[in-house]
Each structure stands twice: as structure tokens, then as C-alpha cells.
Amino acid sequence: MDPLVAHQRAQDAFAGVLAAVSPQQMGDPTPCTEWTVGELIGHVIGGNERVLIRAGLRPEPDASWPADFIEAHRATAVAAQQVFAAPDGMTIMFGLPIGPVPGSTFVRMRAVDGLAHAWDLAKATGQSTDLDPELAAHLLAGSRGAATDTLRGPGKFFGHPQPCDEARPPADQLAAFLGRTVG
């Protein structure tokens, strides 16, 4: 799957789940135990903003929460997609905490992050976690080679893989591979 298509579809999956989140759920816990629903949404929006920041296109945003999470996600998702879709979007180097990576790597990381957190948000708010099966299967296959043990554990990018029946939807399998309890 083209990485730009994967990124867009992950953003779309997140937007679809976000549209059904009520204001009363913002303080609810999520499978990412360090974040509430509102903080998880803020993390995804912030991740989209960091694409522009790490590309040198804007300064760090202020720490305020957007009044309209749906619009903030839409605007930042579009902006991130535009950065990756630019003529040099796949070759520009992005300075990340793990070191510099080309856009072709960063866009895949953002797609995994977007779909994984769409799953987290769906799980936390009682929605279906059967999100874009084709995309989830694609990202799971790619993650199996990229999510090494050095990236797993407390304070790291991923948890340790959790059990998941292979009959479960691909998004559940991806979530379990990234350390979420899907049961």
C-alpha cells in the first residue's frame, strides 16, 4: 500500500472514531493508561503538528487544548498529509527522538500511530475496534519487522505483544502486537 494512502486512511479511521466521542468521555481512561480520552486525542493532534514542526514549517504550538477537537484533528491531518505529499516529502529528513528518519519512514510511523490510537479511542469509548481491515493488516505486517524489543517496554514506543486470537479483526491483532490487551 502506498504510504501516503496508508497515512490518509489512518487519519480517516481516527476521524471516524473521533466523530462519535462525546464531551462527557474526555476524562475517561484509555488502553494507553497514561492518557485519558482527551489526552489521547491531544496526542494524535500534537503528532500531526509535529510533522510540520520537524519539517521546519512551524514553531512549537502552544500548550492550550483546541476548543474543537474534530476540526483540530482535520486541519492537522490535512497539513501533515501535505508535508508528506510534497515533492521532497518522502526524502526530507525529520529529526525524531530516535534520530533522523526520512519522510518515507516517518509517514509509516504516523500511519501506525494514527490507526493504533484510533483503536485505543474506539475501545475507550465503546465503539467497534474493527477499523479498516486492509490498512490494519498492512500496518501489522510492516510493524512485525519494525517493532523490535529495543522499542518495547515501560516508557518506550510499544508494549510487549499481547495474546490475540488470529480470528480477531486485523486492527485488534495490530493493537495486541503493539502491547494492548484486546480481550
CNS distance restraints for C-alpha pairs under 8 A (distance, minus, plus):
assign (resid   1 and name CA) (resid   5 and name CA) 6.91 0.50 0.50
assign (resid   1 and name CA) (resid   6 and name CA) 6.53 0.50 0.50
assign (resid   1 and name CA) (resid 138 and name CA) 7.22 0.50 0.50
assign (resid   2 and name CA) (resid   6 and name CA) 6.27 0.50 0.50
assign (resid   3 and name CA) (resid   7 and name CA) 6.07 0.50 0.50
assign (resid   3 and name CA) (resid 104 and name CA) 7.30 0.50 0.50
assign (resid   3 and name CA) (resid 107 and name CA) 6.51 0.50 0.50
assign (resid   3 and name CA) (resid 108 and name CA) 6.13 0.50 0.50
assign (resid   4 and name CA) (resid   8 and name CA) 6.15 0.50 0.50
assign (resid   4 and name CA) (resid  81 and name CA) 7.27 0.50 0.50
assign (resid   4 and name CA) (resid  84 and name CA) 7.13 0.50 0.50
assign (resid   4 and name CA) (resid  85 and name CA) 6.90 0.50 0.50
assign (resid   4 and name CA) (resid 107 and name CA) 7.15 0.50 0.50
assign (resid   5 and name CA) (resid   9 and name CA) 6.06 0.50 0.50
assign (resid   6 and name CA) (resid  10 and name CA) 6.10 0.50 0.50
assign (resid   6 and name CA) (resid 108 and name CA) 7.56 0.50 0.50
assign (resid   6 and name CA) (resid 111 and name CA) 6.10 0.50 0.50
assign (resid   6 and name CA) (resid 135 and name CA) 6.49 0.50 0.50
assign (resid   7 and name CA) (resid  11 and name CA) 6.25 0.50 0.50
assign (resid   7 and name CA) (resid  81 and name CA) 7.36 0.50 0.50
assign (resid   7 and name CA) (resid 107 and name CA) 6.39 0.50 0.50
assign (resid   7 and name CA) (resid 108 and name CA) 6.85 0.50 0.50
assign (resid   7 and name CA) (resid 110 and name CA) 6.68 0.50 0.50
assign (resid   7 and name CA) (resid 111 and name CA) 4.40 0.50 0.50
assign (resid   7 and name CA) (resid 114 and name CA) 7.78 0.50 0.50
assign (resid   8 and name CA) (resid  12 and name CA) 6.09 0.50 0.50
assign (resid   8 and name CA) (resid  77 and name CA) 7.96 0.50 0.50
assign (resid   8 and name CA) (resid  81 and name CA) 6.91 0.50 0.50
assign (resid   8 and name CA) (resid 111 and name CA) 7.68 0.50 0.50
assign (resid   9 and name CA) (resid  13 and name CA) 6.08 0.50 0.50
assign (resid   9 and name CA) (resid 111 and name CA) 7.94 0.50 0.50
assign (resid   9 and name CA) (resid 132 and name CA) 7.86 0.50 0.50
assign (resid   9 and name CA) (resid 135 and name CA) 7.31 0.50 0.50
assign (resid  10 and name CA) (resid  14 and name CA) 6.26 0.50 0.50
assign (resid  10 and name CA) (resid 111 and name CA) 5.38 0.50 0.50
assign (resid  10 and name CA) (resid 112 and name CA) 7.39 0.50 0.50
assign (resid  10 and name CA) (resid 114 and name CA) 5.24 0.50 0.50
assign (resid  10 and name CA) (resid 115 and name CA) 4.86 0.50 0.50
assign (resid  10 and name CA) (resid 118 and name CA) 7.91 0.50 0.50
assign (resid  10 and name CA) (resid 135 and name CA) 7.60 0.50 0.50
assign (resid  11 and name CA) (resid  15 and name CA) 6.14 0.50 0.50
assign (resid  11 and name CA) (resid  77 and name CA) 6.37 0.50 0.50
assign (resid  11 and name CA) (resid 111 and name CA) 7.37 0.50 0.50
assign (resid  11 and name CA) (resid 114 and name CA) 5.87 0.50 0.50
assign (resid  11 and name CA) (resid 115 and name CA) 7.26 0.50 0.50
assign (resid  12 and name CA) (resid  16 and name CA) 6.11 0.50 0.50
assign (resid  13 and name CA) (resid  17 and name CA) 6.44 0.50 0.50
assign (resid  13 and name CA) (resid 114 and name CA) 7.89 0.50 0.50
assign (resid  13 and name CA) (resid 115 and name CA) 6.60 0.50 0.50
assign (resid  13 and name CA) (resid 118 and name CA) 6.36 0.50 0.50
assign (resid  13 and name CA) (resid 131 and name CA) 6.61 0.50 0.50
assign (resid  13 and name CA) (resid 132 and name CA) 7.00 0.50 0.50
assign (resid  14 and name CA) (resid  18 and name CA) 5.99 0.50 0.50
assign (resid  14 and name CA) (resid 114 and name CA) 6.33 0.50 0.50
assign (resid  14 and name CA) (resid 115 and name CA) 6.45 0.50 0.50
assign (resid  14 and name CA) (resid 117 and name CA) 7.24 0.50 0.50
assign (resid  14 and name CA) (resid 118 and name CA) 4.45 0.50 0.50
assign (resid  15 and name CA) (resid  19 and name CA) 6.08 0.50 0.50
assign (resid  15 and name CA) (resid  70 and name CA) 7.18 0.50 0.50
assign (resid  15 and name CA) (resid  73 and name CA) 7.26 0.50 0.50
assign (resid  15 and name CA) (resid  74 and name CA) 7.34 0.50 0.50
assign (resid  15 and name CA) (resid 118 and name CA) 8.00 0.50 0.50
assign (resid  16 and name CA) (resid  20 and name CA) 7.25 0.50 0.50
assign (resid  17 and name CA) (resid  21 and name CA) 6.98 0.50 0.50
assign (resid  17 and name CA) (resid 118 and name CA) 6.38 0.50 0.50
assign (resid  17 and name CA) (resid 121 and name CA) 6.91 0.50 0.50
assign (resid  17 and name CA) (resid 122 and name CA) 5.98 0.50 0.50
assign (resid  17 and name CA) (resid 127 and name CA) 7.45 0.50 0.50
assign (resid  18 and name CA) (resid  70 and name CA) 6.77 0.50 0.50
assign (resid  18 and name CA) (resid 118 and name CA) 7.84 0.50 0.50
assign (resid  18 and name CA) (resid 121 and name CA) 7.46 0.50 0.50
assign (resid  19 and name CA) (resid  70 and name CA) 6.74 0.50 0.50
assign (resid  21 and name CA) (resid  25 and name CA) 6.67 0.50 0.50
assign (resid  21 and name CA) (resid 125 and name CA) 6.68 0.50 0.50
assign (resid  22 and name CA) (resid  26 and name CA) 7.30 0.50 0.50
assign (resid  25 and name CA) (resid  37 and name CA) 6.62 0.50 0.50
assign (resid  25 and name CA) (resid  38 and name CA) 7.83 0.50 0.50
assign (resid  25 and name CA) (resid 125 and name CA) 7.01 0.50 0.50
assign (resid  26 and name CA) (resid  36 and name CA) 6.61 0.50 0.50
assign (resid  26 and name CA) (resid  37 and name CA) 4.82 0.50 0.50
assign (resid  26 and name CA) (resid  38 and name CA) 4.41 0.50 0.50
assign (resid  26 and name CA) (resid  39 and name CA) 7.82 0.50 0.50
assign (resid  27 and name CA) (resid  36 and name CA) 5.31 0.50 0.50
assign (resid  27 and name CA) (resid  37 and name CA) 5.88 0.50 0.50
assign (resid  27 and name CA) (resid  38 and name CA) 6.25 0.50 0.50
assign (resid  28 and name CA) (resid  36 and name CA) 5.35 0.50 0.50
assign (resid  28 and name CA) (resid  37 and name CA) 5.53 0.50 0.50
assign (resid  28 and name CA) (resid  38 and name CA) 7.96 0.50 0.50
assign (resid  28 and name CA) (resid 124 and name CA) 7.21 0.50 0.50
assign (resid  29 and name CA) (resid  33 and name CA) 6.70 0.50 0.50
assign (resid  29 and name CA) (resid  35 and name CA) 6.70 0.50 0.50
assign (resid  29 and name CA) (resid  36 and name CA) 4.59 0.50 0.50
assign (resid  29 and name CA) (resid  37 and name CA) 6.12 0.50 0.50
assign (resid  29 and name CA) (resid 124 and name CA) 6.54 0.50 0.50
assign (resid  30 and name CA) (resid  35 and name CA) 6.36 0.50 0.50
assign (resid  30 and name CA) (resid  36 and name CA) 5.66 0.50 0.50
assign (resid  30 and name CA) (resid  37 and name CA) 5.98 0.50 0.50
assign (resid  30 and name CA) (resid  40 and name CA) 7.80 0.50 0.50
assign (resid  30 and name CA) (resid 120 and name CA) 6.19 0.50 0.50
assign (resid  30 and name CA) (resid 121 and name CA) 6.78 0.50 0.50
assign (resid  30 and name CA) (resid 123 and name CA) 7.35 0.50 0.50
assign (resid  30 and name CA) (resid 124 and name CA) 4.88 0.50 0.50
assign (resid  31 and name CA) (resid 120 and name CA) 5.66 0.50 0.50
assign (resid  31 and name CA) (resid 123 and name CA) 7.41 0.50 0.50
assign (resid  31 and name CA) (resid 124 and name CA) 6.81 0.50 0.50
assign (resid  31 and name CA) (resid 180 and name CA) 6.57 0.50 0.50
assign (resid  31 and name CA) (resid 181 and name CA) 7.63 0.50 0.50
assign (resid  32 and name CA) (resid  36 and name CA) 7.94 0.50 0.50
assign (resid  32 and name CA) (resid  40 and name CA) 7.88 0.50 0.50
assign (resid  32 and name CA) (resid 120 and name CA) 7.04 0.50 0.50
assign (resid  32 and name CA) (resid 180 and name CA) 7.97 0.50 0.50
assign (resid  35 and name CA) (resid  39 and name CA) 5.24 0.50 0.50
assign (resid  35 and name CA) (resid  40 and name CA) 5.58 0.50 0.50
assign (resid  36 and name CA) (resid  40 and name CA) 6.04 0.50 0.50
assign (resid  37 and name CA) (resid  41 and name CA) 6.28 0.50 0.50
assign (resid  37 and name CA) (resid 121 and name CA) 6.62 0.50 0.50
assign (resid  37 and name CA) (resid 124 and name CA) 7.10 0.50 0.50
assign (resid  38 and name CA) (resid  42 and name CA) 6.16 0.50 0.50
assign (resid  39 and name CA) (resid  43 and name CA) 6.06 0.50 0.50
assign (resid  40 and name CA) (resid  44 and name CA) 6.46 0.50 0.50
assign (resid  40 and name CA) (resid 117 and name CA) 7.36 0.50 0.50
assign (resid  40 and name CA) (resid 121 and name CA) 7.52 0.50 0.50
assign (resid  41 and name CA) (resid  45 and name CA) 6.32 0.50 0.50
assign (resid  41 and name CA) (resid  69 and name CA) 7.42 0.50 0.50
assign (resid  41 and name CA) (resid 121 and name CA) 7.95 0.50 0.50
assign (resid  42 and name CA) (resid  46 and name CA) 5.88 0.50 0.50
assign (resid  42 and name CA) (resid  65 and name CA) 7.22 0.50 0.50
assign (resid  42 and name CA) (resid  69 and name CA) 7.92 0.50 0.50
assign (resid  43 and name CA) (resid  47 and name CA) 5.99 0.50 0.50
assign (resid  44 and name CA) (resid  48 and name CA) 6.33 0.50 0.50
assign (resid  44 and name CA) (resid  73 and name CA) 7.70 0.50 0.50
assign (resid  44 and name CA) (resid 113 and name CA) 7.79 0.50 0.50
assign (resid  44 and name CA) (resid 114 and name CA) 6.79 0.50 0.50
assign (resid  44 and name CA) (resid 117 and name CA) 7.43 0.50 0.50
assign (resid  45 and name CA) (resid  49 and name CA) 6.31 0.50 0.50
assign (resid  45 and name CA) (resid  72 and name CA) 6.84 0.50 0.50
assign (resid  45 and name CA) (resid  73 and name CA) 5.37 0.50 0.50
assign (resid  45 and name CA) (resid  76 and name CA) 6.35 0.50 0.50
assign (resid  45 and name CA) (resid  77 and name CA) 7.66 0.50 0.50
assign (resid  46 and name CA) (resid  50 and name CA) 6.10 0.50 0.50
assign (resid  47 and name CA) (resid  51 and name CA) 6.71 0.50 0.50
assign (resid  47 and name CA) (resid 110 and name CA) 7.68 0.50 0.50
assign (resid  48 and name CA) (resid  52 and name CA) 7.38 0.50 0.50
assign (resid  48 and name CA) (resid  76 and name CA) 5.40 0.50 0.50
assign (resid  48 and name CA) (resid  77 and name CA) 5.88 0.50 0.50
assign (resid  48 and name CA) (resid  79 and name CA) 7.67 0.50 0.50
assign (resid  48 and name CA) (resid  80 and name CA) 5.59 0.50 0.50
assign (resid  48 and name CA) (resid 110 and name CA) 7.94 0.50 0.50
assign (resid  49 and name CA) (resid  53 and name CA) 6.38 0.50 0.50
assign (resid  49 and name CA) (resid  61 and name CA) 7.74 0.50 0.50
assign (resid  49 and name CA) (resid  76 and name CA) 5.92 0.50 0.50
assign (resid  49 and name CA) (resid  79 and name CA) 7.93 0.50 0.50
assign (resid  49 and name CA) (resid  80 and name CA) 7.05 0.50 0.50
assign (resid  50 and name CA) (resid  54 and name CA) 5.72 0.50 0.50
assign (resid  50 and name CA) (resid  60 and name CA) 7.86 0.50 0.50
assign (resid  51 and name CA) (resid  55 and name CA) 6.14 0.50 0.50
assign (resid  51 and name CA) (resid  80 and name CA) 5.71 0.50 0.50
assign (resid  51 and name CA) (resid  83 and name CA) 7.37 0.50 0.50
assign (resid  52 and name CA) (resid  56 and name CA) 6.31 0.50 0.50
assign (resid  52 and name CA) (resid  57 and name CA) 5.18 0.50 0.50
assign (resid  52 and name CA) (resid  58 and name CA) 5.95 0.50 0.50
assign (resid  52 and name CA) (resid  79 and name CA) 7.42 0.50 0.50
assign (resid  52 and name CA) (resid  80 and name CA) 6.43 0.50 0.50
assign (resid  52 and name CA) (resid  83 and name CA) 6.91 0.50 0.50
assign (resid  53 and name CA) (resid  57 and name CA) 5.68 0.50 0.50
assign (resid  53 and name CA) (resid  58 and name CA) 5.02 0.50 0.50
assign (resid  53 and name CA) (resid  59 and name CA) 5.80 0.50 0.50
assign (resid  53 and name CA) (resid  60 and name CA) 6.34 0.50 0.50
assign (resid  54 and name CA) (resid  94 and name CA) 5.51 0.50 0.50
assign (resid  54 and name CA) (resid  95 and name CA) 6.11 0.50 0.50
assign (resid  54 and name CA) (resid  96 and name CA) 7.61 0.50 0.50
assign (resid  55 and name CA) (resid  83 and name CA) 7.75 0.50 0.50
assign (resid  55 and name CA) (resid  92 and name CA) 7.67 0.50 0.50
assign (resid  55 and name CA) (resid  93 and name CA) 7.74 0.50 0.50
assign (resid  55 and name CA) (resid  94 and name CA) 6.13 0.50 0.50
assign (resid  66 and name CA) (resid  72 and name CA) 6.48 0.50 0.50
assign (resid  68 and name CA) (resid  72 and name CA) 6.11 0.50 0.50
assign (resid  69 and name CA) (resid  73 and name CA) 5.95 0.50 0.50
assign (resid  70 and name CA) (resid  74 and name CA) 6.16 0.50 0.50
assign (resid  71 and name CA) (resid  75 and name CA) 6.04 0.50 0.50
assign (resid  72 and name CA) (resid  76 and name CA) 6.09 0.50 0.50
assign (resid  73 and name CA) (resid  77 and name CA) 5.84 0.50 0.50
assign (resid  74 and name CA) (resid  78 and name CA) 6.19 0.50 0.50
assign (resid  75 and name CA) (resid  79 and name CA) 6.22 0.50 0.50
assign (resid  76 and name CA) (resid  80 and name CA) 6.05 0.50 0.50
assign (resid  77 and name CA) (resid  81 and name CA) 6.09 0.50 0.50
assign (resid  78 and name CA) (resid  82 and name CA) 6.19 0.50 0.50
assign (resid  79 and name CA) (resid  83 and name CA) 6.41 0.50 0.50
assign (resid  80 and name CA) (resid  84 and name CA) 6.43 0.50 0.50
assign (resid  81 and name CA) (resid  85 and name CA) 6.00 0.50 0.50
assign (resid  82 and name CA) (resid  86 and name CA) 6.05 0.50 0.50
assign (resid  83 and name CA) (resid  89 and name CA) 5.74 0.50 0.50
assign (resid  84 and name CA) (resid  88 and name CA) 7.78 0.50 0.50
assign (resid  84 and name CA) (resid  89 and name CA) 4.15 0.50 0.50
assign (resid  84 and name CA) (resid  90 and name CA) 6.13 0.50 0.50
assign (resid  84 and name CA) (resid 103 and name CA) 6.49 0.50 0.50
assign (resid  84 and name CA) (resid 107 and name CA) 6.77 0.50 0.50
assign (resid  85 and name CA) (resid  89 and name CA) 5.49 0.50 0.50
assign (resid  85 and name CA) (resid  90 and name CA) 7.55 0.50 0.50
assign (resid  86 and name CA) (resid  90 and name CA) 7.94 0.50 0.50
assign (resid  88 and name CA) (resid  92 and name CA) 5.68 0.50 0.50
assign (resid  89 and name CA) (resid 103 and name CA) 5.59 0.50 0.50
assign (resid  89 and name CA) (resid 104 and name CA) 7.59 0.50 0.50
assign (resid  90 and name CA) (resid 102 and name CA) 6.24 0.50 0.50
assign (resid  90 and name CA) (resid 103 and name CA) 4.05 0.50 0.50
assign (resid  90 and name CA) (resid 104 and name CA) 4.39 0.50 0.50
assign (resid  90 and name CA) (resid 105 and name CA) 7.85 0.50 0.50
assign (resid  90 and name CA) (resid 107 and name CA) 7.93 0.50 0.50
assign (resid  91 and name CA) (resid 102 and name CA) 5.21 0.50 0.50
assign (resid  91 and name CA) (resid 103 and name CA) 5.40 0.50 0.50
assign (resid  91 and name CA) (resid 104 and name CA) 6.57 0.50 0.50
assign (resid  92 and name CA) (resid 102 and name CA) 5.52 0.50 0.50
assign (resid  92 and name CA) (resid 103 and name CA) 5.61 0.50 0.50
assign (resid  93 and name CA) (resid 100 and name CA) 5.97 0.50 0.50
assign (resid  93 and name CA) (resid 101 and name CA) 5.39 0.50 0.50
assign (resid  93 and name CA) (resid 102 and name CA) 4.37 0.50 0.50
assign (resid  93 and name CA) (resid 103 and name CA) 6.19 0.50 0.50
assign (resid  94 and name CA) (resid 100 and name CA) 5.37 0.50 0.50
assign (resid  94 and name CA) (resid 101 and name CA) 5.35 0.50 0.50
assign (resid  94 and name CA) (resid 102 and name CA) 6.02 0.50 0.50
assign (resid  94 and name CA) (resid 103 and name CA) 6.67 0.50 0.50
assign (resid  94 and name CA) (resid 106 and name CA) 7.46 0.50 0.50
assign (resid  95 and name CA) (resid  99 and name CA) 5.83 0.50 0.50
assign (resid  95 and name CA) (resid 100 and name CA) 4.35 0.50 0.50
assign (resid  95 and name CA) (resid 101 and name CA) 6.62 0.50 0.50
assign (resid  96 and name CA) (resid 100 and name CA) 5.62 0.50 0.50
assign (resid  96 and name CA) (resid 101 and name CA) 7.05 0.50 0.50
assign (resid 101 and name CA) (resid 105 and name CA) 6.18 0.50 0.50
assign (resid 101 and name CA) (resid 106 and name CA) 6.45 0.50 0.50
assign (resid 102 and name CA) (resid 106 and name CA) 6.34 0.50 0.50
assign (resid 103 and name CA) (resid 107 and name CA) 5.80 0.50 0.50
assign (resid 104 and name CA) (resid 108 and name CA) 6.73 0.50 0.50
assign (resid 105 and name CA) (resid 109 and name CA) 6.37 0.50 0.50
assign (resid 106 and name CA) (resid 110 and name CA) 6.14 0.50 0.50
assign (resid 107 and name CA) (resid 111 and name CA) 6.18 0.50 0.50
assign (resid 108 and name CA) (resid 112 and name CA) 6.31 0.50 0.50
assign (resid 109 and name CA) (resid 113 and name CA) 6.13 0.50 0.50
assign (resid 110 and name CA) (resid 114 and name CA) 5.94 0.50 0.50
assign (resid 111 and name CA) (resid 115 and name CA) 6.21 0.50 0.50
assign (resid 111 and name CA) (resid 139 and name CA) 7.83 0.50 0.50
assign (resid 112 and name CA) (resid 116 and name CA) 5.86 0.50 0.50
assign (resid 112 and name CA) (resid 139 and name CA) 6.26 0.50 0.50
assign (resid 113 and name CA) (resid 117 and name CA) 5.99 0.50 0.50
assign (resid 114 and name CA) (resid 118 and name CA) 6.06 0.50 0.50
assign (resid 115 and name CA) (resid 119 and name CA) 6.23 0.50 0.50
assign (resid 115 and name CA) (resid 131 and name CA) 7.90 0.50 0.50
assign (resid 115 and name CA) (resid 136 and name CA) 7.44 0.50 0.50
assign (resid 115 and name CA) (resid 171 and name CA) 7.93 0.50 0.50
assign (resid 116 and name CA) (resid 120 and name CA) 6.33 0.50 0.50
assign (resid 116 and name CA) (resid 171 and name CA) 7.75 0.50 0.50
assign (resid 116 and name CA) (resid 174 and name CA) 7.39 0.50 0.50
assign (resid 116 and name CA) (resid 175 and name CA) 6.11 0.50 0.50
assign (resid 117 and name CA) (resid 121 and name CA) 5.97 0.50 0.50
assign (resid 118 and name CA) (resid 122 and name CA) 6.04 0.50 0.50
assign (resid 119 and name CA) (resid 123 and name CA) 6.05 0.50 0.50
assign (resid 119 and name CA) (resid 129 and name CA) 5.49 0.50 0.50
assign (resid 119 and name CA) (resid 131 and name CA) 7.21 0.50 0.50
assign (resid 119 and name CA) (resid 171 and name CA) 7.02 0.50 0.50
assign (resid 119 and name CA) (resid 172 and name CA) 7.72 0.50 0.50
assign (resid 119 and name CA) (resid 175 and name CA) 7.12 0.50 0.50
assign (resid 120 and name CA) (resid 124 and name CA) 6.07 0.50 0.50
assign (resid 121 and name CA) (resid 125 and name CA) 6.11 0.50 0.50
assign (resid 122 and name CA) (resid 126 and name CA) 5.99 0.50 0.50
assign (resid 122 and name CA) (resid 127 and name CA) 4.62 0.50 0.50
assign (resid 122 and name CA) (resid 128 and name CA) 6.11 0.50 0.50
assign (resid 122 and name CA) (resid 129 and name CA) 5.71 0.50 0.50
assign (resid 123 and name CA) (resid 127 and name CA) 6.03 0.50 0.50
assign (resid 123 and name CA) (resid 128 and name CA) 7.17 0.50 0.50
assign (resid 123 and name CA) (resid 129 and name CA) 6.29 0.50 0.50
assign (resid 129 and name CA) (resid 171 and name CA) 6.67 0.50 0.50
assign (resid 129 and name CA) (resid 172 and name CA) 6.71 0.50 0.50
assign (resid 130 and name CA) (resid 169 and name CA) 5.69 0.50 0.50
assign (resid 130 and name CA) (resid 170 and name CA) 7.38 0.50 0.50
assign (resid 130 and name CA) (resid 171 and name CA) 5.89 0.50 0.50
assign (resid 130 and name CA) (resid 172 and name CA) 7.07 0.50 0.50
assign (resid 131 and name CA) (resid 136 and name CA) 7.19 0.50 0.50
assign (resid 131 and name CA) (resid 171 and name CA) 5.82 0.50 0.50
assign (resid 132 and name CA) (resid 136 and name CA) 6.07 0.50 0.50
assign (resid 132 and name CA) (resid 171 and name CA) 7.41 0.50 0.50
assign (resid 133 and name CA) (resid 137 and name CA) 6.04 0.50 0.50
assign (resid 133 and name CA) (resid 169 and name CA) 6.72 0.50 0.50
assign (resid 133 and name CA) (resid 170 and name CA) 5.49 0.50 0.50
assign (resid 133 and name CA) (resid 171 and name CA) 6.39 0.50 0.50
assign (resid 134 and name CA) (resid 138 and name CA) 6.25 0.50 0.50
assign (resid 134 and name CA) (resid 170 and name CA) 7.82 0.50 0.50
assign (resid 135 and name CA) (resid 139 and name CA) 6.12 0.50 0.50
assign (resid 136 and name CA) (resid 140 and name CA) 5.96 0.50 0.50
assign (resid 136 and name CA) (resid 170 and name CA) 5.32 0.50 0.50
assign (resid 136 and name CA) (resid 171 and name CA) 4.97 0.50 0.50
assign (resid 136 and name CA) (resid 174 and name CA) 6.56 0.50 0.50
assign (resid 137 and name CA) (resid 141 and name CA) 6.20 0.50 0.50
assign (resid 137 and name CA) (resid 170 and name CA) 5.27 0.50 0.50
assign (resid 137 and name CA) (resid 171 and name CA) 7.23 0.50 0.50
assign (resid 137 and name CA) (resid 174 and name CA) 7.55 0.50 0.50
assign (resid 138 and name CA) (resid 142 and name CA) 6.40 0.50 0.50
assign (resid 139 and name CA) (resid 143 and name CA) 5.91 0.50 0.50
assign (resid 139 and name CA) (resid 174 and name CA) 7.47 0.50 0.50
assign (resid 140 and name CA) (resid 144 and name CA) 6.20 0.50 0.50
assign (resid 140 and name CA) (resid 170 and name CA) 7.61 0.50 0.50
assign (resid 140 and name CA) (resid 173 and name CA) 7.52 0.50 0.50
assign (resid 140 and name CA) (resid 174 and name CA) 5.18 0.50 0.50
assign (resid 140 and name CA) (resid 177 and name CA) 7.73 0.50 0.50
assign (resid 141 and name CA) (resid 145 and name CA) 7.44 0.50 0.50
assign (resid 142 and name CA) (resid 146 and name CA) 6.64 0.50 0.50
assign (resid 143 and name CA) (resid 147 and name CA) 5.54 0.50 0.50
assign (resid 144 and name CA) (resid 177 and name CA) 7.98 0.50 0.50
assign (resid 147 and name CA) (resid 151 and name CA) 6.22 0.50 0.50
assign (resid 147 and name CA) (resid 152 and name CA) 7.39 0.50 0.50
assign (resid 147 and name CA) (resid 158 and name CA) 7.48 0.50 0.50
assign (resid 147 and name CA) (resid 178 and name CA) 7.93 0.50 0.50
assign (resid 148 and name CA) (resid 152 and name CA) 6.91 0.50 0.50
assign (resid 149 and name CA) (resid 153 and name CA) 7.95 0.50 0.50
assign (resid 151 and name CA) (resid 156 and name CA) 5.65 0.50 0.50
assign (resid 151 and name CA) (resid 157 and name CA) 5.63 0.50 0.50
assign (resid 151 and name CA) (resid 158 and name CA) 6.12 0.50 0.50
assign (resid 152 and name CA) (resid 156 and name CA) 5.51 0.50 0.50
assign (resid 152 and name CA) (resid 157 and name CA) 6.13 0.50 0.50
assign (resid 152 and name CA) (resid 158 and name CA) 4.59 0.50 0.50
assign (resid 152 and name CA) (resid 159 and name CA) 5.06 0.50 0.50
assign (resid 152 and name CA) (resid 160 and name CA) 5.80 0.50 0.50
assign (resid 153 and name CA) (resid 157 and name CA) 7.62 0.50 0.50
assign (resid 153 and name CA) (resid 158 and name CA) 6.29 0.50 0.50
assign (resid 153 and name CA) (resid 159 and name CA) 4.96 0.50 0.50
assign (resid 153 and name CA) (resid 160 and name CA) 6.12 0.50 0.50
assign (resid 154 and name CA) (resid 159 and name CA) 6.98 0.50 0.50
assign (resid 158 and name CA) (resid 178 and name CA) 5.33 0.50 0.50
assign (resid 158 and name CA) (resid 179 and name CA) 6.08 0.50 0.50
assign (resid 159 and name CA) (resid 178 and name CA) 5.69 0.50 0.50
assign (resid 159 and name CA) (resid 179 and name CA) 3.93 0.50 0.50
assign (resid 159 and name CA) (resid 180 and name CA) 7.11 0.50 0.50
assign (resid 160 and name CA) (resid 177 and name CA) 7.31 0.50 0.50
assign (resid 160 and name CA) (resid 178 and name CA) 6.65 0.50 0.50
assign (resid 160 and name CA) (resid 179 and name CA) 4.75 0.50 0.50
assign (resid 161 and name CA) (resid 176 and name CA) 5.67 0.50 0.50
assign (resid 161 and name CA) (resid 177 and name CA) 4.37 0.50 0.50
assign (resid 161 and name CA) (resid 178 and name CA) 5.73 0.50 0.50
assign (resid 161 and name CA) (resid 179 and name CA) 4.59 0.50 0.50
assign (resid 161 and name CA) (resid 180 and name CA) 7.44 0.50 0.50
assign (resid 162 and name CA) (resid 176 and name CA) 4.85 0.50 0.50
assign (resid 162 and name CA) (resid 177 and name CA) 6.11 0.50 0.50
assign (resid 162 and name CA) (resid 178 and name CA) 7.78 0.50 0.50
assign (resid 162 and name CA) (resid 179 and name CA) 5.49 0.50 0.50
assign (resid 162 and name CA) (resid 180 and name CA) 6.39 0.50 0.50
assign (resid 162 and name CA) (resid 181 and name CA) 6.08 0.50 0.50
assign (resid 162 and name CA) (resid 182 and name CA) 7.99 0.50 0.50
assign (resid 163 and name CA) (resid 176 and name CA) 6.44 0.50 0.50
assign (resid 163 and name CA) (resid 181 and name CA) 7.58 0.50 0.50
assign (resid 164 and name CA) (resid 168 and name CA) 7.09 0.50 0.50
assign (resid 164 and name CA) (resid 172 and name CA) 7.44 0.50 0.50
assign (resid 164 and name CA) (resid 173 and name CA) 5.99 0.50 0.50
assign (resid 164 and name CA) (resid 176 and name CA) 6.13 0.50 0.50
assign (resid 164 and name CA) (resid 182 and name CA) 6.89 0.50 0.50
assign (resid 164 and name CA) (resid 183 and name CA) 7.60 0.50 0.50
assign (resid 165 and name CA) (resid 173 and name CA) 7.67 0.50 0.50
assign (resid 166 and name CA) (resid 173 and name CA) 7.11 0.50 0.50
assign (resid 168 and name CA) (resid 172 and name CA) 6.20 0.50 0.50
assign (resid 168 and name CA) (resid 173 and name CA) 6.61 0.50 0.50
assign (resid 169 and name CA) (resid 173 and name CA) 6.51 0.50 0.50
assign (resid 170 and name CA) (resid 174 and name CA) 6.09 0.50 0.50
assign (resid 171 and name CA) (resid 175 and name CA) 6.11 0.50 0.50
assign (resid 172 and name CA) (resid 176 and name CA) 6.15 0.50 0.50
assign (resid 172 and name CA) (resid 182 and name CA) 6.22 0.50 0.50
assign (resid 173 and name CA) (resid 177 and name CA) 6.10 0.50 0.50
assign (resid 174 and name CA) (resid 178 and name CA) 6.21 0.50 0.50
assign (resid 175 and name CA) (resid 179 and name CA) 6.40 0.50 0.50
assign (resid 175 and name CA) (resid 180 and name CA) 5.22 0.50 0.50
assign (resid 175 and name CA) (resid 181 and name CA) 7.60 0.50 0.50
assign (resid 175 and name CA) (resid 182 and name CA) 7.11 0.50 0.50
assign (resid 176 and name CA) (resid 180 and name CA) 4.65 0.50 0.50
assign (resid 176 and name CA) (resid 181 and name CA) 5.90 0.50 0.50
assign (resid 176 and name CA) (resid 182 and name CA) 6.14 0.50 0.50
